[in-house]
Amino acid sequence: MKYNKLIKALLLGAAFINMPAVFSQWTGPRKKVEKRIDVKYGPLTPAHRTDAAMERFRNYGLGQFIHWGLYAIPGNEWEGVSARKGAAASEWIRTWSGPTAPKDWKNIYDHLYKQFNPRGFDAKVWAKQAKEMGARYLIFTTKHHDGFALWPSKYTDYTIKTSPYKKDIVKQVVDAYTAEGIDVFLYYSIMEWNNPNYFSKAPSTPEEKVKFDKFLAYTRNQLLELLDNYPEIKGFWFDGTWDQSWIQAYDFTYKLEKELREKHPKLIIGSRFRNDEYGKRHFDSNGDMLGDYEQGWERKMPKEFEWLEGRDWDCVMTIPPNGWGYMKDWSGIYTKTSDDLIDMLMNCVSMNGNFVLNFGPDGNGQMHPEEDKLAKEIGDWIKINGEAVYGVRHAGLAPSKLGYFTRKEDNLYLTVFNRPVNNIVRIAVPKNSTEVPTTAILLQNGQALELKHADIGLDLDKNTYYDVALPETFVSKKAFVLKMTLGSPKTQSEKLMDAKM
């Protein structure tokens, strides 16, 4: 029984095949490929795009993810049974099986579209909230693994047009967010649980191959349809690409990515869309990234900047421990605070990543009250400290136990989460550095701070130090930012006689 529960948890929580190999990509530095081989279905774009669209992506800092669909109606539970009592996680609830599942559950779920009528939904309200929170881009679910499309697709009847609501939700979202100056990326799940032409295993019989070819054509048609309907979008965020059926369709997926890019030359696609002919996902068999940015940082972050090897990336994060769709009941579980989320945000941007916070609206189109609260708290903080978030880059300094460094041109920022008890913020700078802090202010009020060079003189220490004094009267209930100007060193340490050992 314990073994079965473990397998179910793994499948529902990650749904990856060959998970140890997959997860090892994001638990440490990537292993170098000892000998390159011929890969026909490798990357279609440079490892580091330099066009304006990609530069804009690098400057986002903060994004919003929205998971919304039929799974918002159950809200992570059904007839009093939640995911904590045996149901599958919110957006995975259709996969619920076993003794706790209602009789004929999948059929019940597949007919929930007849109830989907979110009268409280207002995309303009969502977009305004995202703007106030400080989000610079949105990832929005056009359809999740259940296959229900939130736009009136011509290629299936399982769409919003057959629900009581009928109106094109994707268009409303794209229009509202674009009007607020927020770039839109569309989430699209390849996998479809209730599509009779979809297979998780690689099709083997002639009949299966014919059916799966129909599914592939359907997928292509929908993706081209999304580009036709919403040409202002900036990219796709793909999901559900781990099944062997999709992995073995590498020739099709290679050609499809090429077609999407030809149709929308500035399109940004993450690393999880496809694989090479050897089944390698995210990175091909030579270790080259398959896409424009690294998309594997889902509810996780690199421990060290060097793990990224200069690649672009984002981190998508839930507020509850897991579960992306609407959850009615947040009691009894730890939900991340605004302090937690701001810490993760600054950790991300300090390593040249974007932080994307997930929201799961309810079946009526309303955000969870706690999501509203967190959006307000994050937005209030961003309004004061956004200069240290947007358009910044890795500072190149040793990590600080006090917080996170970011840099923009000749400005160095330190977001302080752990205030020193002596009110001295000590910054380590390599002794051979040609740029050191020369002035410092509190970003939130512009107050000038005393800054002194502190040459501690530790044996074999490659660093020298600069101390910023915080006023004892300064009080902050949140993390705060020190803004420093970088300039040439004004003093040089005297070369003292070393003691003989």
N, C-alpha and C positions, 0 to 999 in steps of 0.2 A: 504493500500500500504506500509506504514512504517513497519507494522508488517511482511508482506511478505519479505521485504528487510532484516529485522533483521533475520528472519529464514534462508534465503538464505545465509547471511553472516556467521551465526553460522555454518551452514552445510558445507560450503566451507572452512571456516577458521579452523575448528577443526574436523568436521565430527564425533563427538562422540554422542553416545546415552547416555541419562541420564547425561548430561554434568555437572550440578551443583555438583553432587556426584563425578564425575571424577575430575573436576578441584579443588575441595576442598582438594584433596590429595596433591596438590602442592601450596597451598596458606597459609599454616601454618604447625605447627607440627602435625603429624599424631595422631589421636585419638587412645587411647589404647583400645584393645578389653577387655571388662570386664570379659567375660567368654569364654574360648576356647571350640570349638566344634570339632566333628570328621569330618575331611576333607580328603576325599579319593584322591582327585586330587590336592594335594598341591605341594610344591617345590620338585624338583628332585635333587637339589644340595644344599650344605651347604649355609647358609646365608652369609658366608665370606670364599670364597675359598682361599686356601693357596698355590696352585700349581704355578709353574713357569709362566704358560701362564697368569694367573690372576694377578700375581705380575707385569708382563710386562705391562698389561693393566693399572694398577695403576700408572705406571711411564710414560705413554705417554705424558701427559700434553696438547699437541696440536694435533688436528686431522683435516682432510679435509673431507667434505661431497661433493659428486658430484651428482647432479640430472641431468640426461640426458636421452632423449628419443624423441619420436615423437613430444612432446609438444615444443621442441626447434625450430621447424619449424615455428609455429605461433609466438612464442616469446612473449606471453602474449597479443596478439592482432590479429585481423583478419579484413581485409578490412577497416582499420582505426579505428576500435572499440577495445579499450583496456579494461583491467579489471576495470579501473577507469571510464569507460563509460558503464559498464554493462556486459562485458565478465567475465567469471570465472577466478580465479587466474591461473598463467601460467601453472603449472602441472595439474591443475584441469579443464583446458579449455574445455575438452570434455563434461563436465557437463553443459556447457552453454545452457541456454534456455530462453524463453521469447521473448519480442518484438525486442530486439536488436540482437538476435542470427540469423545467416544466415539460410536460408531454408535448411532443411535436413542436419543440421550441424554435427550431430553424424556420419552420413554416410561419410560426407566429411573427418572428422577427421580420421575415421577408415581406410581410404585409403591413408592417408599421408605417410604410409610406402613405397608406390611406389615412393615417392620423397626423401626418406632418403638415402642420399649418401654423407656423410661428408668427402669430399676429403681433407680437412685441418686437420683432426684429426690425432694426433700423440701422442700416449700414453706416449712415452718416454719424450716428451716435457712437458706434464702434470706432470709426475712423477718428473722430474728435478725441475720444478717450486715448487712443493709441498715440495721437499727436501730443496730447498733454503729458502722457507717460514718457515721451521722448523717443518713441520707436521711429526708425528711419526706413524700415522695410517690413513687409508682411509676407508670411507664408500661409496660404489659405487652402484648405482641403476642398478640391473640386469633387473628388470621390475617394472614399476609403476602401478597405478590403471588402466591404459588403457589396460594392459595385454601384451603390445608389449615387447618381450624378446630380450635383446641385446646379447644373445648367441644363437647358433643354436640348440634349444631344440628339442628333438626327439618327444615331446608330443604335439606339436602344430605347425601349419604353420605360425602363427603370430609372426614371429621372424626376426632377422636380415638376415637370409639366404634367405628370399623371397624379401628383399629390393634390390635396385641397388648396395648397398655397399657389402652385402653378408658376409664379413669377421667377425669372432668372436671378438666382441668388448670387452667382459668381459675378454677373455683370454689375449688380448693385455694389458688391464689395469692391471690385476693381475700380469702378467709377468714383466711389466715395473716398477710398484711400488715395487714389491718384489726385483727386481734387485737394486733398490735404498735403500733398507733396510727399507722400509715402509710397515708395516703390513696392510693386506687388510681384511676388513669386507664387506660382501655382503648384500646390502639392497634388500629385497624381499617383495613385496606387496601381501598379501593374496587375497584381494579384486580384482576382475577383472570386469570392467564395461561391456565389450562386450562379455563376455563368457556366452553362453546360458545355461550353467549348474550352474551358480552362482546365488545365491539368497541373498538379503540383509536380508529379514525376515527369520525366521526359517521355513524350508520346512514343510508343513503340510499334503499334499496329498501323496498317494503312488507314484504318478508320479514325484512329486517334490523331494521326498526323493531319488528316483532312480537317478534323474539327479544330485542332490547335492552330492550323494555318488560318482558319476563319477568325480565331481569337486574335492572332497577330495582326491581321488586316483591320480588325475592329479597333485595336489599340492604336495603330497608326492613324486611322481615320479620326479618332477622338482627339489625339494630340494635335494633328493638323487643324482640326476644327477649333480647338482652344486658341491656337495662334491666329486663326482667321477671325474668331469672335472677339478676342481681347488682344489686339496687337501691341498695346501699350505695356504688357507685362514684361518683366526683366529676365525671368528665368523659370525653370521647372525644378521642383524638389521631388524626386522620385522615391517611391517606397514599394515594398513587396516584390523585390527583385531577386530573392534568394532561392527560389524554387528551381529545381533542375530543368524544368520545362523552359524557363527563361534563360537559364545559364547555357543550355545547349542551342539556343537560338542566336548564337553570337554573330552570325553573318547578318541576320535580319536586324539585330539591335545596332550593329555597327552602321549599317546603311540608313537606319532610321535616325540615329543621332546626326549623321551627315546631312540628311534631308531637313531635319529641324533647324540645323545651323544655317543651311543655305537659305531657308525661308526667313529666318530671323538671325541675321549675322551677328548681332550683339548678345544673343541669348546666352545666359549663364546656366550651366548644368553641373550639379554636384557629382561626386565620385561614385555614387551607388547605382547609377542607371544601368550599367552593363558590365560585362566581363570579357576577357580575351578568349581565344580558342582553347586555352588550357583550364578554363574555369576560374581564373583569378579575378576577383571582384575588387572594386575600389582602386587597386593597383594591379597592373599587368604582371606578367611573369618576370619582367626585368625590373620591377619595382617602380615603374613610371605610373603616375596618377592618371586614372581614367576619368577625366573631367576637369572642371575649372577650379574646384576647391575641394578640400577634404571634408567629407560628409559623415564620417564615422563617429564624431564626438557627440553622441546622443546620450544625454544625462551623464556625461563624463567630460573631463578636461585633461590635457597633457600635464604631467607633473613638471616637466621642464620644457622650456622654449626650444631647446636644441632638438627635441623629438620631432618637431615639425619640419625641420630642414628647409625652411623658407616657404613652405606651402601655405596658400590661403586656406582658411577654415572657418567654420562656425560651430557653436555649441547650442544645441536645442535642449531646453530644460523644462521639466514639469514643476508645478508648485507642490502637489502631493508627491509622495515617494515615487509612484509610477501611475500610469493611467493618464491618457491624453484627452479623452472625451469628458463630457460632463459627469461629475460625481455629486449626487445629491447630498450625501452625508460625509462631511470632513471630520467628524468627531472621532476621537480615539486614534488618530494617526498624526504624525508630525507633518505639518505643512510649513513650507519655507517662509521665513519672514522677509521683510524688505531688506533688513540687514544682511541676511543670507544671500539674497539675490543681487544686491549691490556689490557684495564681496565677489560673487561669481562673475558679474559683469566686468569688474575691474581686473580680475584675474585674466579673463578672456582678452580684453583689449590690450593688456600689458604684453600679451604674446601675439599681437596682430590678428586676433580673432574677433568675430562678432558673437554677441550673446543674444539668443532668441528665446524669449519667454512665452510659454504656451498658456493659452486660455481655452476653456471648454464651455461654451455657452449652453444653456438649457434648451429644452425643446420648444420654448417660446421665444428664443433668441435673446435671452437675458444672460449677462455674465453672472457668475457666482458672486455673491456679496463680498466675499473675501478677495476675489480677484479685483473687484472695484477698489477695495481698500488698498491693496498692494500697488495697483496702477497709480493711485493718487500719491502714495508715499514715495514711490520711485520717481514719479514725475516731479514732485517737490524737490527731491534731491538733485535730479538732473538739471533743473532750472538754475541751480546755483553752481553745479560742478561739471556741467556738460562740456566745458572747454577741455577737461582732462579725459573725455570719453570719445568725442567725435574727431575723426581724422588724425588720430594719434598713432604712434608706432612704438615698437619695443625700444626701450631706452638703452639697452646694452650694458646695464649695470647689474651687479650681483643682486639677487633677490634680497629684499629687506624683510625682516621679521615684523616690521611696523606696518607694512602695507604693500602697495603695488606702484611701480614707476610706469609712467607713460611719457612720451615725448612728442613735441610738435615743433619743428624747426629748431630755434635756439631756446625753446622753453622746455623745462623739465618739470614734471608733476609727480608728486608723491601723495597718493590717497592713503591717509592714515586711518587704520582700523584699530591698531593697538597703540594707544597713546602712552609714551614713556612716563613713569612716575615722577621723574625729575624734570619733565617738560623739555628735555633736550632731544631733538630729532637728529640722530647721527647718520650721515650719509657716506657710504664708502665709495671712493672713486679711485680707479687705478692710478698709481703714481706717475705713470708715463702719459696720462691723458692730457690732451691739449685743450680740453673743455672741462670746466669745473663750475659748480654753482657760485655765482657772484652776488646775487641778490635773492631775497625770498620774501614772499607775501602770503597772507592767508587769502585764498581765492574767494571765499565767501564774502569778505568785506574789504579786501584790498589793503588790509593793515600790514605795514612794513615790519619785518621781523629781523632781529639781530642774527647775523650769520658769521661764523668764525671758522678759520682753518684750524683743525685739531690734528696735529701730527703726533700720533700716540707713540710711535717708535717701537712697535712690536717686531721682534726679530723675524726676518724672512717674510714679513708682511708685504704683499705687492700693492696694498692699498694705502691711501691717505684718507683723511676724514674731514668732513665739513659739518659743523654743528649749527642747527637752527633752533633758536630759543623760542618756545611758545609762551605767550603771556599767561601767567597764573590765573588771570581773570577771565581768560577765554574758556568758554564752556560750550560743548557740542554733544548732543545726544546721538548723533550719527557720525559716520566716517566723514572726515574733512580733508581738504586738498591744500597742500602747499605748492605754490607755483614759484619756480626758481628760474632765473635767467642764467644761461650758460655763457661763459666767456673764458678768456685765457687766464691761466694761473697767475696770481700776483706775487706769490712768494715761492721760494724754493727751500726745501729743508737743508740745513747744514749737514755736511757729511761728517759725522762724528766717528771717532775711533771705535772700531769694533773690539769688544773684549775677546781675548784669546780663550779658546776652549781646549 
